Amino acid sequence: MSEQKSSHEVEGIDCRAPRQDCVEDQNISAALKVPKNTVASIILKWKMFGTTKTLPRAARPDKLIIQGRRALVREETMNLMVTLTEVQSSSVEMGEPSRRTTISTALLQSGLYGRVVRRKPLLSKRHMASHLEFAKRRLKESQTM
């Protein structure tokens, strides 16, 4: 039966066990004027990963790079009436081809929401006559008051 490591043991380092170099941690923390816990966590990180640099998360990278996202937002804020297909064609020209859904998601995350043009009223002869009659009636009512 194989022996499983506990979540506290990583690559032979037992995080719960008191370390022998606590005296060194105290000296380092006193010299740098940093708490001992900070020094201990940095040393533990070095032993676990071989670096103190914050490593990238294990997830899928963004489809749009930051510069491309900023360029899309800049273009959209200059002209709010531009359509997604126009923005998509300009992103291809910039050298960063992407789907319409990706572009719309990026714009949504930047606070730019889709805008829909107001529906044009149906202007048949009957509707125009009723609008004119309503306007004349309101004009008479405002004059009598």
C-alpha positions as a Markdown table, in Angstrom:
| # | Residue | x | y | z |
|---|---|---|---|---|
| 1 | Met | 0.0 | 0.0 | 0.0 |
| 2 | Ser | 1.5 | 3.3 | -1.0 |
| 3 | Glu | 1.9 | 6.0 | 1.6 |
| 4 | Gln | 0.2 | 9.3 | 0.7 |
| 5 | Lys | 1.7 | 12.6 | 1.7 |
| 6 | Ser | -0.4 | 14.9 | 3.8 |
| 7 | Ser | -1.3 | 18.3 | 2.4 |
| 8 | His | 1.3 | 19.8 | 4.8 |
| 9 | Glu | 4.2 | 17.9 | 3.3 |
| 10 | Val | 5.4 | 19.0 | 0.0 |
| 11 | Glu | 8.6 | 17.5 | -1.6 |
| 12 | Gly | 10.0 | 16.4 | 1.7 |
| 13 | Ile | 9.3 | 19.6 | 3.6 |
| 14 | Asp | 7.0 | 19.3 | 6.6 |
| 15 | Cys | 5.4 | 22.7 | 7.1 |
| 16 | Arg | 4.2 | 21.8 | 10.6 |
| 17 | Ala | 7.5 | 20.7 | 12.0 |
| 18 | Pro | 9.6 | 23.4 | 13.8 |
| 19 | Arg | 12.5 | 24.3 | 11.6 |
| 20 | Gln | 16.0 | 24.3 | 12.8 |
| 21 | Asp | 16.9 | 27.5 | 11.2 |
| 22 | Cys | 14.5 | 29.6 | 13.2 |
| 23 | Val | 17.4 | 31.5 | 14.7 |
| 24 | Glu | 18.5 | 32.4 | 11.2 |
| 25 | Asp | 15.0 | 33.6 | 10.4 |
| 26 | Gln | 15.1 | 35.8 | 13.5 |
| 27 | Asn | 18.4 | 37.3 | 12.4 |
| 28 | Ile | 17.2 | 37.9 | 8.9 |
| 29 | Ser | 13.9 | 39.4 | 10.0 |
| 30 | Ala | 15.7 | 41.7 | 12.4 |
| 31 | Ala | 18.1 | 42.8 | 9.7 |
| 32 | Leu | 15.4 | 43.5 | 7.2 |
| 33 | Lys | 12.9 | 44.7 | 9.7 |
| 34 | Val | 10.3 | 42.2 | 8.4 |
| 35 | Pro | 8.1 | 39.9 | 10.5 |
| 36 | Lys | 9.5 | 36.4 | 11.1 |
| 37 | Asn | 6.5 | 34.8 | 9.5 |
| 38 | Thr | 7.2 | 36.6 | 6.3 |
| 39 | Val | 10.7 | 35.4 | 6.2 |
| 40 | Ala | 9.6 | 31.9 | 7.0 |
| 41 | Ser | 7.0 | 31.9 | 4.2 |
| 42 | Ile | 9.5 | 33.2 | 1.7 |
| 43 | Ile | 12.0 | 30.5 | 2.6 |
| 44 | Leu | 9.3 | 27.9 | 2.4 |
| 45 | Lys | 8.2 | 29.2 | -1.0 |
| 46 | Trp | 11.9 | 29.1 | -2.2 |
| 47 | Lys | 12.2 | 25.5 | -1.1 |
| 48 | Met | 8.9 | 24.4 | -2.7 |
| 49 | Phe | 9.1 | 26.2 | -6.0 |
| 50 | Gly | 12.8 | 27.2 | -6.4 |
| 51 | Thr | 11.8 | 30.9 | -6.8 |
| 52 | Thr | 10.2 | 33.6 | -4.8 |
| 53 | Lys | 8.5 | 35.0 | -7.8 |
| 54 | Thr | 4.7 | 34.7 | -7.9 |
| 55 | Leu | 4.1 | 32.0 | -10.5 |
| 56 | Pro | 1.2 | 32.3 | -13.0 |
| 57 | Arg | -2.0 | 30.7 | -12.1 |
| 58 | Ala | -2.9 | 27.4 | -13.8 |
| 59 | Ala | -5.7 | 28.6 | -16.0 |
| 60 | Arg | -6.5 | 29.4 | -19.6 |
| 61 | Pro | -4.8 | 32.6 | -20.8 |
| 62 | Asp | -7.0 | 35.5 | -22.0 |
| 63 | Lys | -7.9 | 35.4 | -25.7 |
| 64 | Leu | -7.2 | 39.2 | -26.1 |
| 65 | Ile | -4.0 | 40.6 | -24.9 |
| 66 | Ile | -4.2 | 43.8 | -22.7 |
| 67 | Gln | -3.1 | 46.1 | -25.5 |
| 68 | Gly | -5.6 | 44.7 | -27.9 |
| 69 | Arg | -8.4 | 45.0 | -25.3 |
| 70 | Arg | -7.4 | 48.7 | -24.7 |
| 71 | Ala | -7.4 | 49.4 | -28.4 |
| 72 | Leu | -10.9 | 47.9 | -28.8 |
| 73 | Val | -12.2 | 50.0 | -25.9 |
| 74 | Arg | -10.6 | 53.1 | -27.3 |
| 75 | Glu | -12.1 | 52.6 | -30.7 |
| 76 | Glu | -15.5 | 51.9 | -29.3 |
| 77 | Thr | -15.5 | 55.0 | -27.0 |
| 78 | Met | -14.6 | 57.2 | -29.9 |
| 79 | Asn | -17.5 | 56.0 | -32.0 |
| 80 | Leu | -20.3 | 54.3 | -30.0 |
| 81 | Met | -22.3 | 53.5 | -33.2 |
| 82 | Val | -19.7 | 51.1 | -34.6 |
| 83 | Thr | -20.9 | 47.6 | -35.0 |
| 84 | Leu | -19.2 | 44.4 | -33.8 |
| 85 | Thr | -18.4 | 43.3 | -37.3 |
| 86 | Glu | -16.6 | 46.6 | -37.9 |
| 87 | Val | -14.7 | 46.2 | -34.7 |
| 88 | Gln | -13.8 | 42.6 | -35.6 |
| 89 | Ser | -12.5 | 43.7 | -39.0 |
| 90 | Ser | -10.4 | 46.4 | -37.3 |
| 91 | Ser | -9.0 | 43.9 | -34.8 |
| 92 | Val | -7.9 | 41.7 | -37.8 |
| 93 | Glu | -6.1 | 44.7 | -39.2 |
| 94 | Met | -4.4 | 45.3 | -35.9 |
| 95 | Gly | -3.1 | 41.7 | -36.1 |
| 96 | Glu | -5.3 | 40.2 | -33.4 |
| 97 | Pro | -8.2 | 38.3 | -35.0 |
| 98 | Ser | -10.9 | 37.3 | -32.6 |
| 99 | Arg | -14.6 | 36.3 | -32.6 |
| 100 | Arg | -17.5 | 38.7 | -32.2 |
| 101 | Thr | -18.4 | 37.0 | -28.9 |
| 102 | Thr | -14.9 | 37.6 | -27.6 |
| 103 | Ile | -15.0 | 41.2 | -28.6 |
| 104 | Ser | -18.5 | 41.7 | -27.0 |
| 105 | Thr | -17.3 | 40.0 | -23.8 |
| 106 | Ala | -14.3 | 42.3 | -23.6 |
| 107 | Leu | -16.4 | 45.4 | -24.2 |
| 108 | Leu | -18.9 | 44.2 | -21.5 |
| 109 | Gln | -16.1 | 43.7 | -19.0 |
| 110 | Ser | -14.9 | 47.2 | -19.8 |
| 111 | Gly | -18.3 | 48.7 | -19.0 |
| 112 | Leu | -19.4 | 49.3 | -22.6 |
| 113 | Tyr | -22.8 | 47.7 | -23.1 |
| 114 | Gly | -24.6 | 47.0 | -26.4 |
| 115 | Arg | -26.8 | 49.8 | -27.5 |
| 116 | Val | -29.9 | 49.4 | -29.6 |
| 117 | Val | -31.3 | 52.2 | -31.8 |
| 118 | Arg | -34.7 | 53.4 | -30.9 |
| 119 | Arg | -37.4 | 51.8 | -33.0 |
| 120 | Lys | -38.7 | 54.2 | -35.7 |
| 121 | Pro | -42.4 | 54.8 | -35.2 |
| 122 | Leu | -44.7 | 53.4 | -37.9 |
| 123 | Leu | -45.7 | 56.5 | -39.9 |
| 124 | Ser | -48.7 | 55.4 | -41.9 |
| 125 | Lys | -51.3 | 58.0 | -43.1 |
| 126 | Arg | -53.6 | 57.0 | -40.2 |
| 127 | His | -50.9 | 57.3 | -37.6 |
| 128 | Met | -49.7 | 60.7 | -38.9 |
| 129 | Ala | -53.3 | 62.0 | -38.8 |
| 130 | Ser | -53.8 | 60.8 | -35.2 |
| 131 | His | -50.4 | 62.3 | -34.1 |
| 132 | Leu | -51.4 | 65.7 | -35.7 |
| 133 | Glu | -54.9 | 65.5 | -34.1 |
| 134 | Phe | -53.3 | 64.8 | -30.7 |
| 135 | Ala | -50.8 | 67.7 | -31.0 |
| 136 | Lys | -53.6 | 70.1 | -32.0 |
| 137 | Arg | -55.8 | 69.0 | -29.0 |
| 138 | Arg | -52.8 | 69.4 | -26.6 |
| 139 | Leu | -52.2 | 72.9 | -28.1 |
| 140 | Lys | -55.8 | 73.9 | -27.5 |
| 141 | Glu | -55.8 | 72.6 | -23.9 |
| 142 | Ser | -52.6 | 74.5 | -23.1 |
| 143 | Gln | -54.0 | 77.7 | -24.5 |
| 144 | Thr | -57.2 | 77.4 | -22.4 |
| 145 | Met | -55.4 | 77.0 | -19.1 |
